[in-house]
Amino acid sequence: MREYSHKADVCVVGGGISGMCAAVAAARHGAKTILINDRPVLGGNASSEIRMWLCGAHGLNMRETGMIEELCLENDYRNPESNFSIWDSVLYEFAKFQPNLEVFLNCSVNDAKMKDGKVASVRGWQGTAETWHTFEAEIFMDCSGDSVLSTLTGADYRVGREARAEFGEDIEPEVADRKTMGMSCLIQARETNHKVTYIPPKWARVFETDEQLANRGHGFKGTNNFWWMELGGEDDSIHDTEKLRDELLAIAFGVWDHVKNRGDHGADNWQLDWVGFLPGKRESRRYLGPYILTQNDVRAEGRFDDLIAYGGWTMDDHNPAGFRYPGQPTIFHPAPSPYGIPYRCLYSRNVPNLMFAGRNVSVTHAALSSTRVMCTCGTMGQAAGTAAAIAIREKCLPAGVYENYIAELRQTLADDDSYLPWYTRKISEICCTASLTASEGDPEPLRNGIDRPVKNGDGWDDNSWSCQPGGYVQYDFGKTVKLSEARIVFDSDLNRRGKGDAATNIEKNILSNFPLNQPPRTVPPTIVKAFRIEALLEDGEWHTVAREDNNYQRLVRVPLDCVANAVRLVPETTWGADVCRLFAFEVK
Ligand SMILES: Cc1cc2nc3c(=O)[nH]c(=O)nc-3n(C[C@H](O)[C@H](O)[C@H](O)COP(=O)(O)OP(=O)(O)OC[C@H]3O[C@@H](n4cnc5c(N)ncnc54)[C@H](O)[C@@H]3O)c2cc1C
């Protein structure tokens, strides 16, 4: 068999949402990076192979920004019909065409070599090409979900639920056990304009009555999500996967048989569109870092000095018996939104060059029941990748970033539009000292370092400035200044709702089923589509130094190359809104 060797600064194993954000962040911040994924598509549980939609923090103005929003807005622009292959292509392109990043697909990492207590290399088998690959790097990051590098490197990890007394977590059992949340094979359905029959396979489970599916919402409404077809929490959620998959498939086809053939569930015109043959996993090994985030940290809002990401999903703790448990399949224990997640949960406490992001970070089972949702995982990935790039630049270990560069890490994340609650981004010196004026309204929020509405007592600090199309906001420096970049944060409507039947929910990146006449997904109308930047140059005249006619992103960085006395931004059109709303305009 062929053998190839590769060298990079950072090597990320696992290309789910966490691993992708980690790898792209490391690459964007200057580290030569490798991303290895054992499947042909990226996205892990969000990919077309598993089909979970992205969820994140609950509540008004809590939508995750940074890379997660970048991906969602690209998808809004390109994927009007919520087509899974188009979503796959958005994820593929995000990583594959990122300078500084090399992506290895269909490559399964199954070995690691250690040197002086650190990971020296990992090895993967790429079956499609009958090739072994060895990857050497300074920093390794395990974003494989199941933590494949844990047993291969000797990194400390845990499986199962903590005893209530260990961290004082009142939602945990009295006695610790190895039980976890389970895995699922999802199904999706498509509405047609005619009656569709369904004949189940002989090996499908039979659910004659609604009572057999008690507490499992299946009165078909077109927005159903069959997440509750879940097994494995009382088994070994790694080594029993194949056996559990067979059982989950029998349940999946049996549930659809029940919906179609055993009582009226409103699904006459619906056809089975897709069944996932690759189980999506919720929980297995969790690494141990210098800090273990607990239920009580979540409840106390996690206001850590090294807060680098936030959560806000409830502690959604599934019963380990899953589908075998006849009662409610999960308990939604309340959690504040937001709560902070510290950087110290993202690197190993005993293998110094090993980091992680995703569902395998250093949290208790109780905290995981909230941190596991994919927007939260993605923001942790962005933080881990950014930290890895700083560590590479400074020739230090991940722990060194905590000791010496945590302020830089937080500022860089905020600058990249990754929201850090209770943090105010520092503004460039030239913008702080310039005079700021506008065609209308008070533009000061554009340089206040907070790029979204934030709760203040019973009300909200809006942190935005708006103008009519063609209005402007202007910095006068009182001297000539060399400008290299403008940073703009437009309004992507963090509270945007789904369309059609999904309109009661916050908009997701994809649908759970496909109704007829579903209104198309669109770019949020609030985003400024066309804008120009003008500068007052040394000749005493205003010149257009940059123009964009088709923007659909929230965070926009515009390269500039001029020496100016003043600069202004002129928003020209939106994707539908009457006014142009911004959260930041800054130059440096
Ligand atoms: C049925 C179900 C429903 C859920 N519902 C939601 C929901 O509605 N919204 C939400 O946000 N979250 C949901 N979750 C939780 C969420 O999907 C996971 O917590 C999340 O995907 C974890 O992200 P991750 O990047 O850590 O892992 P994953 O998404 O699992 O990604 C891991 C990646 O690593 C790859 N990999 C694994 N081993 C190797 C290896 N040895 N070599 C190379 N690559 C490897 C995998 O192929 C995969 O691409 C759900 C989970 C399940 C199972």
The ligand as an SDF file (V2000), in Angstrom:
LIG
                    3D

 53 58  0  0  0  0  0  0  0  0999 V2000
  -29.8370   12.5100   16.5790 C   0  0  0  0  0  0  0  0  0  0  0  0
  -29.1540   13.7150   17.0920 C   0  0  0  0  0  0  0  0  0  0  0  0
  -29.8570   14.8820   17.1830 C   0  0  0  0  0  0  0  0  0  0  0  0
  -29.2250   16.0510   17.5430 C   0  0  0  0  0  0  0  0  0  0  0  0
  -29.9160   17.2150   17.4770 N   0  0  0  0  0  0  0  0  0  0  0  0
  -29.2070   18.3590   17.3960 C   0  0  0  0  0  0  0  0  0  0  0  0
  -29.8150   19.5390   16.9100 C   0  0  0  0  0  0  0  0  0  0  0  0
  -31.0040   19.5790   16.5890 O   0  0  0  0  0  0  0  0  0  0  0  0
  -29.0420   20.6400   16.7900 N   0  0  0  0  0  0  0  0  0  0  0  0
  -27.7360   20.6370   17.1760 C   0  0  0  0  0  0  0  0  0  0  0  0
  -27.0880   21.6580   17.0400 O   0  0  0  0  0  0  0  0  0  0  0  0
  -27.1590   19.5370   17.6770 N   0  0  0  0  0  0  0  0  0  0  0  0
  -27.8490   18.3920   17.7550 C   0  0  0  0  0  0  0  0  0  0  0  0
  -27.2490   17.2480   18.1920 N   0  0  0  0  0  0  0  0  0  0  0  0
  -25.9130   17.2980   18.8120 C   0  0  0  0  0  0  0  0  0  0  0  0
  -24.8000   17.5510   17.8160 C   0  0  0  0  0  0  0  0  0  0  0  0
  -25.1290   17.0250   16.5580 O   0  0  0  0  0  0  0  0  0  0  0  0
  -23.4560   16.9840   18.2830 C   0  0  0  0  0  0  0  0  0  0  0  0
  -23.2430   17.2460   19.6250 O   0  0  0  0  0  0  0  0  0  0  0  0
  -22.3610   17.6300   17.4430 C   0  0  0  0  0  0  0  0  0  0  0  0
  -22.4980   17.2160   16.1090 O   0  0  0  0  0  0  0  0  0  0  0  0
  -20.9920   17.3550   17.9430 C   0  0  0  0  0  0  0  0  0  0  0  0
  -20.0920   17.9780   17.0630 O   0  0  0  0  0  0  0  0  0  0  0  0
  -18.6450   17.3960   16.8360 P   0  0  0  0  0  0  0  0  0  0  0  0
  -17.9950   18.2530   15.8110 O   0  0  0  0  0  0  0  0  0  0  0  0
  -17.9950   17.2230   18.1420 O   0  0  0  0  0  0  0  0  0  0  0  0
  -18.8930   15.9240   16.2740 O   0  0  0  0  0  0  0  0  0  0  0  0
  -19.4830   15.4070   14.9170 P   0  0  0  0  0  0  0  0  0  0  0  0
  -20.5280   16.2900   14.3760 O   0  0  0  0  0  0  0  0  0  0  0  0
  -19.8480   13.9860   15.1720 O   0  0  0  0  0  0  0  0  0  0  0  0
  -18.2360   15.4460   13.9360 O   0  0  0  0  0  0  0  0  0  0  0  0
  -17.1290   14.5770   14.1110 C   0  0  0  0  0  0  0  0  0  0  0  0
  -16.4550   14.3750   12.7800 C   0  0  0  0  0  0  0  0  0  0  0  0
  -15.2710   13.6060   12.9550 O   0  0  0  0  0  0  0  0  0  0  0  0
  -15.2150   12.5670   12.0070 C   0  0  0  0  0  0  0  0  0  0  0  0
  -14.4040   11.4790   12.5700 N   0  0  0  0  0  0  0  0  0  0  0  0
  -14.7470   10.6520   13.5790 C   0  0  0  0  0  0  0  0  0  0  0  0
  -13.7570    9.7770   13.8100 N   0  0  0  0  0  0  0  0  0  0  0  0
  -12.7630   10.0750   12.9360 C   0  0  0  0  0  0  0  0  0  0  0  0
  -11.4850    9.5020   12.6910 C   0  0  0  0  0  0  0  0  0  0  0  0
  -11.0370    8.4590   13.3830 N   0  0  0  0  0  0  0  0  0  0  0  0
  -10.7170   10.0260   11.7010 N   0  0  0  0  0  0  0  0  0  0  0  0
  -11.1680   11.0860   10.9760 C   0  0  0  0  0  0  0  0  0  0  0  0
  -12.3910   11.6440   11.1810 N   0  0  0  0  0  0  0  0  0  0  0  0
  -13.1590   11.1550   12.1520 C   0  0  0  0  0  0  0  0  0  0  0  0
  -16.6880   12.2350   11.7740 C   0  0  0  0  0  0  0  0  0  0  0  0
  -16.9020   11.5720   10.5520 O   0  0  0  0  0  0  0  0  0  0  0  0
  -17.3140   13.6160   11.7920 C   0  0  0  0  0  0  0  0  0  0  0  0
  -17.2540   14.2210   10.5260 O   0  0  0  0  0  0  0  0  0  0  0  0
  -27.8570   16.0380   17.9060 C   0  0  0  0  0  0  0  0  0  0  0  0
  -27.1580   14.8430   17.8960 C   0  0  0  0  0  0  0  0  0  0  0  0
  -27.7910   13.6900   17.4800 C   0  0  0  0  0  0  0  0  0  0  0  0
  -27.0180   12.4360   17.4090 C   0  0  0  0  0  0  0  0  0  0  0  0
  1  2  1  0
  2  3  1  0
  2 52  2  0
  3  4  2  0
  4  5  1  0
  4 50  1  0
  5  6  2  0
  6  7  1  0
  6 13  1  0
  7  8  2  0
  7  9  1  0
  9 10  1  0
 10 11  2  0
 10 12  1  0
 12 13  2  0
 13 14  1  0
 14 15  1  0
 14 50  1  0
 15 16  1  0
 16 17  1  0
 16 18  1  0
 18 19  1  0
 18 20  1  0
 20 21  1  0
 20 22  1  0
 22 23  1  0
 23 24  1  0
 24 25  2  0
 24 26  1  0
 24 27  1  0
 27 28  1  0
 28 29  2  0
 28 30  1  0
 28 31  1  0
 31 32  1  0
 32 33  1  0
 33 34  1  0
 33 48  1  0
 34 35  1  0
 35 36  1  0
 35 46  1  0
 36 37  1  0
 36 45  1  0
 37 38  2  0
 38 39  1  0
 39 40  1  0
 39 45  2  0
 40 41  1  0
 40 42  2  0
 42 43  1  0
 43 44  2  0
 44 45  1  0
 46 47  1  0
 46 48  1  0
 48 49  1  0
 50 51  2  0
 51 52  1  0
 52 53  1  0
M  END
$$$$
